[in-house]
Amino acid sequence: MNLPVTGSTAEELLAEVARLKEHDLPVRGGQVTAYVYDTGRPEVHEAATRAYVEMLEVNSLDPTAFPSVVEMERQVVGAVADLLGGGHGIFTSGGTESIMLAVKAARDLAGRERPEMVVPVTAHPAFHKAAHYLGVSVRPVPVDLDTYRARAADVEAAITADAVLVVASAPSYPQGVIDPVGEIAAVAAAAGVPCHVDACVGGWLLPWLREAGAGVPPFDLSVPGVTSLSCDLHKFGYAPKGASVVLFADPAMRRGAYFASAAWPGYTVINATVQSSRSAGPLAGAWATLRALGREGYLELGRATLEAATALREGIARVPGLRVLGEPESSLVSFAAADDGEVDVFVLADEARARGWFLQPQLSYAGIPANLHVTVTGVTRAGVDAMLKVIAESAEAARLRGPVALPEGLVELVAGLDLEALDDPTFAELAASVGVDLRPGRGQPEMAVVNAVLDGLPAAQREAVLVRFLSVLYG
């Protein structure tokens, strides 16, 4: 974009925004089963939007300048702590930042020269990102391939003298199952290592599911040995994006997440988060959403979510050629092809997308097959029958189309490419040769071929290819 000589009116700008969003997935209605969370209650979203805008220009950098930030954060963090076993918290921009701060605190307090983190293979990649940024090594732990849960014995075996943190998930994102938090926290405590529970997805969902009648095991800071926990409010808290909380059982550990610098002649620098200047809009949006819904609102959404997740699991189990993976305790459901392999889930995803529904593809890894992921939210109950109809129709269409037929040797060719020797235009031409047009304005491409290629590559090559896709997309 060249900066225009004269400014545009608000009406002109909003018209341009509408044009730019032409190919976006819808954020309301429940047809996009990842990335967005919808209560189905427009008045709640309106309240959050108005509060967000009211605080948009308030800077959270200096809490002494804007006391409203301190009071809002105390209320939001207090509500999370009250629900999840107490503790001392920080409001962050999302689960990745919450996890980053938990890893930083554990690393700094341990003071190891070669810090390590014990992480189940189903834990979110945010832990790998934190490890990459913070100089911590990851010791991966396999999961049970029947239940998809980490086993305490495997975690215990992976703990070394350099371990600074042990991780458990409540639930893990890929299959929506809860790791045995009590057992994992116990082995971590016995070894003198902090234990972080990633409840980014489940923290503000599982308590309401439990109250609605679901069997949810203990997972929060009330569990002995759990020293920190992350909980996103922009997921099942239904707040606008940019809202998460990380809780620490010990205030000293929370202080370990902070950053201060006095080694310059400028203003005082003390940050509770990775960011310095940051809008208070997301905090206000979260604050308003929590107050607009209240306990009764969240419990009603929990009941609707539980009913929808149960109906979805049972409905998918009846679709020929599909099977639900594990026994999810949350509202995250993943399903794979049945053992006959007649349905290619990547083709199924493209078929569903053509029918207006987004089902999130997940690649195979560590013995877990390729599958599709559905996040059930409060609005899903009204549309679960329509979703099941689309899944059944798409599965049958995928069966008729057959699995993706990759050109012979394509996966090996991609695996052997020196991607650093290719410029972005050349990589874009390579993508186009397998049917993926990444040029601007081309809409949403079919992804079955790309996912099939990625699925055949080792993790390191997948990551290299994904980085190049991102580079081409942004030009």
N, C-alpha and C positions, 0 to 999 in steps of 0.2 A: 504494500500500500504506500502510495505517495501521500504525504500529509496534505489535505486540501488547503487551498489558499483561504477560503472562507469557511466558517463553521456551518454545521448542519442543524436543523431544528430537531427537537425531540421526536416529532412525528416521523420525520425522514429517517432518523436513526432506528426507531423501532420497526419501521417498514423494512429496513435493511437487515435487522436482526431476524425478522420473520423469514426473509429470503434465505439467510444463512442457515437457519434451522430446518430448511426444507427436507433434508435427508436424515435428520436426527431421529433417534428412537423416542417414543413418547414417554414422558416422565410420570404420567398419571394413568390410572385405569388397570394396572396389573398385568399388561401384556408384555412388559419387559421384566424378566424374572431375575435381574441382577442390576447392580449399580444404583437403583433408585428405590425408595421406600415410600409407600403411599398409605395414608390412613383411610382414604375415601371420604375425608371430612374437610371440605373446602374452607370452612371457617377457621379450622386450626392452622392450615397453611397460610391463610390470610393474616391471622394474628402474628404468626412467626415472621412473615414478610414485613409487616409494618414495624415490628420491634427491630428487626434486622436493619431496615433502612434508617430508623431513628438513631441507631448507634453506629451507623456505617462509618462515619468520619471520626469517631472517638478512637484514639490510639491507645492500645493496651501496653505500650512500651513502659510508661511511667505510671504506676498505679496511684502515686501520690497526687498526680495532676488530675486524674479522673476517678474519684472515689466510687462512682457508679460501677466501674469495672470490678473493683474489689467486692462490692456487695453482691453483684450478680454472680460472680464466680463462687463466692462463699455459699450462696444459696444453691447453685447448680451442683457443685462438688458435694455439698452437704446432703443433697437429695440422693446422689449416687452412693455416697458412703453409708447412708441410712439403709439403703436397700441391699448393699453388698458387703455387710460385715464390718463397717467402720473404716478407719484409716484416715490418711491425710493426703489430699489430692491436688492435682494440677489440671486445669482446663487446657486442652490442646486442640490442634487443627484436625486431628484424625487419628485413626488407629496406628498408622505408621509412626507418627510423632510420639504417641503415647508409648509405643514399644521402644522407640529410640531412646526415650528418657529413662525407661526402666533398665535398659541395657547399660546406658551410661552410668546410672547410679550404682548398679551392681559392679561394673568394671572399676569405677573409681574407688569404691569402698573396699574392694578386695585387694587392690594394689598388686595384682599379679603381673609379672613381666611378660608372660605369654598367655593372656586370658583366653579361656575357652567357654563355650556355651553348649549345653546339651539340649538338642532340639529334635523332636520327632519329625519324621519326613512329611507329616501332614500339617505341621505348623505353618503359619502364614509366611510368605517370603519376606515380609517386613523384618523378620528376625535376621535373615541373611543380608538384607539391606543395612540394618543397624550394624551387623558384624563387619560388613564391608567398610562402612564409614568410620567405625570406631576402633578398627584394628583388633577385632575379636575373632577367634577361630570357631567354626561350627563343627560340633561332633554330632552327626545325624544318627537318629535312632529309628529302627524299623518299627512298623506297626503290625498288629495281628491282621492277617489278610482275610479273616472272616468277620471280625468286628470293626476293623479299621481304627482301633484304639491303640495308643501306646501302652506298653507293659512296664510296670514299675521295675521289674527285674532287669529289663534291657536298659532302662534309664540308669539304674544303679551301676550296671556294668560299664556304662559310658562315662561316669563321673571320675575325673582324675584330680590330681592335686592342683591343677591349673584352672579347674572349673570355677566360674564366677556366677553362673546362673543356670538354673534348670527350668525348662519350659513345659507347660501343659496347656491344653486348649479346652475351652468350654463354650461352644463346641469347636472342633476343628472345622474349617470351612468346607473342604472337599466333600465330605459325606455327612456332615451335621451331627457327628457323634461326640460325646463328652469323654475325654480321657479320664482315667481313674485319679482324679486330683488328689484325694486324700492319700492314696498309696504313693503317688509320685512325690508329693510334698513331704511325706514321712522319710523317704529315702534321701531326699535332698537335705532335710534338716539333720538327719543322722550323719551326713557327710559335712555338715556345716556350710551348706551352699544355699543361697536364696532361691526361692521358687516363684516364678512369675506365671500367672494364669492369664492367657489371652482370652478374654471374654469380650473382645471387641464386638463380635456378633451377638453373643448370648447374654452379655451382662444386663442389658435392659430388656431382655425377652424372657429368659429362663425363670425368673421369679414370678412373672405373671402367668407363664405356662404352668408352673407348679401350683399356683393359687387356683388355676382353672381346672386342675385335676391331673396334670401330667406327672409322671414319675421322674423328677429331676433330682439327681444326687447332689450333695453339698459340693460347692465349687469355689466359694468366694473367700474373703479375708477371715471369715469365721473358722475356716479349716486350719488346724495347726500346721505350721510349716509354710503356708502361703504368705509370701512377704510383699508381693505387689500384684496388681491386677489392672488390666486395661478394659475400658468399656466405652464403646462409641454411642453417642447420642444421635448421630445422623444416620444410624441404621434403625434399630427398633425403638429408639426414642423419637423417631420421625422428625427430628430437627433438621433445619437446612444444613447443607454440607459445610464442613469445617468445624465439627463439634465432637469432641471425645474427652474422656477423663482418664487419667492414670492415678491409681490409689496406691499408697504405700502404708504398710502396717506400722512402720517406725518413722517418726518425723525426721530422724537423722538420715534415713535413706531418701526421703523426699528432698532434703537439702542437697544430697549427692546428685540429684538431677539438675540442680540450678547451675547457672554460669554467672560469674562475676569477673569483671576486669577493671583494675584501677591503674593499669600500666599505660596511661596516656593522659594528656592534659585537658581532655574534653569532658563532656557530661558523664555523670555516674552511670555505669553499665552494670545492670543486674537483670538477668533474664531467667524466667521460670521455664521457658520453652526454647526450642531450637530457633524459632523466629525472634526477631527483635521488634521492630514496628509491626503491628498487626491490627487489623480492624476489629473493633468490639462487636461488629455486626453478627458474626456467627454465635458469639456468646449470648447476645440478646435474643437471637432466634431460638437457641436452645432453651434459654430461660422462659421465653414466652410459650414455647411448645409444651414444656413440662407443666406449666401452670394452666394452660388452656385445656389439657387433657386430664390431669389429675389422676389419682389412683383408680377411680372408677372407670375413666376413659381407657387407661392402659389395660385394666383387667378385661374390659369388654373387647378390646383389640386382641388381647391374649387368647380369649376364648374363641374368637373368630379365626385367629391364626391356627390354633390347635385343631379346630374342626377342619379347616381347609387342608392343613398338612396331612391329617389322617386320611381325608378323602382322596388327596392326590396320591399318597403312597399306595392305598388300596386300589385306586383306579389304574395306576401305571402297572401294577402287578398283574392286572387282567389283560393288558395289551400284548398280543402275540409278538414274540421276538424281543421283549424288554424285561429287565429285572432291576429292582431297587437294590442299591448297594448298602449293606449293613442294616441296622435298625436305628434310624435317627431319633434322638430324643428332642431335637429342636424343630425348627421349621425350615431347615435346609435339607433338600432332598436331591440325591443324585441317582441317575439310572443309566445302566449300560445295556449293551446288546446281550441277548440270551446266548447260551453256549453254542447254539446252532450258527451264530454269526451271520444270519441272513439280513439283519438290519445294520447298516452303517450309521452310527450315531451322528457322525459329522454331516452326512447327507440328510439325515432327519432334521438336524438343526437348520440347514438351508431351506428345507421344505417348510418348516414351521415359520421361518422368517418370511418366506414368500406369502404366507397366510397371515402375516401381521404380528407374529409372536416371536420374541427373542428368548431362546434357551441357551444358556451359557456352556460352550464346549470346554471340557477339561481333558488334557492330554494324559496318556498313560504314564505312570511313574512308580518305581519301587514295587512292582508287582500289582499295582492297582490299575485296572483296565481303563481305557478311554471311556468317557461318560459325559452326560449332560447334567447340568446343575440348575436347580430351581430354588430361588429364595421366595418362600411364601410370606406375604405380608398381610396387614390388616384388611387390605382391599381384595385379597385373592379369593376369599370365601364366595363372593358374589359371582366370580368368574371361573371357579374351579371346574365346573362342568364343561364350559367352553374350552378351557385349556386342555382338559383330557380329550375332548373331541379332536382338537388340533393335533395333539400328540399321537392319537391313534391314526388319524388320516395321514400324518406325516410319516409315521412308521411304515404304513402300508405303501406309501409312495416311494419311500426309501428302499423297501423290499423289491419293488418293481424296477427301480432304477439300478439296483445292485450297488455293491461297495465301490468306492472310488478306485478307478483303474489308473494307477500312476504309470507314466512311461518307464519302460525298463531302465534301471540304472539311475533314475532321477534322484532318489534319496542319496545314493552313493556320490553322485555328482555334486549335490549341494553340500554334503558332508566334507567333500574334498576341496571345496572352493576356498581360495584365499580372499575372504570378503574385504579385507583391508586394501586389496589391489583393485577392487571395483569401486568406481565412483557411483554416486546415487542414481544418475540417469541410467547407467548400465544395469544396476540392480533393479530399477523399475522396469526395464525391458525384460529382464529375467522373470520378474513377477508376472508381467503381462503374458509371457509365453505359456504360463500355466493357468491363464484365465483371470488373473487378479489385476485390475486396472486401478492403480493408486493415484491417478491424476485427479486434481481438484474438480469437484462438481460431478463426479461420476457416480455418486450415491454409494449404497452399500453393496460390495461385491459378494458373490458366493464364496464361502471360505472352506468348503469341504476338501478341496485339493490341497490348499495351504495347510490345513490342520492335519491332513494325512501325511504330508511331507514332514511337518514338525514332529508328528508323533513317531516317525521312523528315525529321528535324529537323537543322539545323546544330548543330555541337558545343556552342556556347554555350547554345542552347535545351535541348539534351539535359541539360546540366549543371544548369540551373535546375530542370527537371522532376525530375531525380533527387534534388536537394536537398529538394524538397517531398515526394517519396515518403518520404524518410528522416524528415522532420519529422512526417509523419502516422503513420508506423509507431511512433515513440517517444512520440507523443502530447504 
